[in-house]
Amino acid sequence: SPYSRIVREALCSLELPYRLHNLGRGSAFRSEFVARSGKMMVPYLVDPNENVEMFESADIVRYLERTYAQ
């Protein structure tokens, strides 16, 4: 997804470690993801440090910059 790429670029520019899950059709993670998030939509950020979960690339990038940029 081009929107997921925007989020990955923000994570890299902030030098934040992250785990990427492939959610293509047939992926083992897909049903687990839908059960957790409530819908099949990416990108989706889970930040265990702040107990935050969110959709929407622009919102995610703003959150990352506000929370982790120095």
C-alpha positions in Angstrom: 0.0 0.0 0.0 1.4 3.5 -0.8 -0.1 4.7 2.5 1.8 2.1 4.4 5.0 3.2 2.7 4.5 6.7 4.0 4.3 5.3 7.6 7.4 3.1 7.0 9.3 6.1 5.8 8.3 8.1 8.9 9.4 5.2 11.2 12.7 5.0 9.4 13.4 8.7 9.5 12.7 8.7 13.2 14.9 5.6 13.6 12.1 3.7 15.4 12.2 -0.1 15.3 9.0 -1.7 14.0 7.6 -5.0 13.0 5.8 -5.2 9.6 3.2 -7.9 9.0 2.2 -8.9 5.5 -1.6 -9.0 5.3 -2.2 -10.1 1.7 -4.9 -12.6 0.9 -4.0 -15.9 2.4 -1.7 -14.4 5.0 -1.6 -16.2 8.4 -1.8 -12.8 10.1 -4.9 -11.5 8.2 -7.7 -13.0 10.4 -5.8 -12.2 13.6 -5.4 -8.6 12.3 -9.1 -8.2 11.5 -10.1 -9.6 14.9 -7.8 -7.1 16.6 -8.6 -4.0 14.5 -12.2 -4.6 13.6 -11.7 -4.2 9.8 -9.3 -4.9 7.0 -7.6 -1.6 6.5 -3.9 -0.6 6.4 -1.8 1.0 7.6 -2.5 0.3 11.2 -0.1 1.3 14.0 0.2 -0.5 17.3 2.4 1.4 19.8 2.8 -0.7 22.9 4.8 2.1 24.6 1.9 4.4 24.7 -0.9 1.9 24.4 -2.1 3.4 21.1 -3.6 1.7 18.1 -4.7 3.7 15.0 -5.5 3.8 11.3 -4.9 6.5 8.7 -1.3 7.2 7.5 -1.5 11.0 8.0 -2.7 10.5 11.6 -0.1 7.9 12.3 2.7 10.1 10.9 1.5 13.1 13.0 1.3 10.9 16.1 4.8 9.5 15.5 6.3 13.0 15.1 4.5 14.4 18.1 5.4 11.4 20.3 8.9 10.5 19.1 10.6 13.3 17.3 13.2 15.2 19.3 
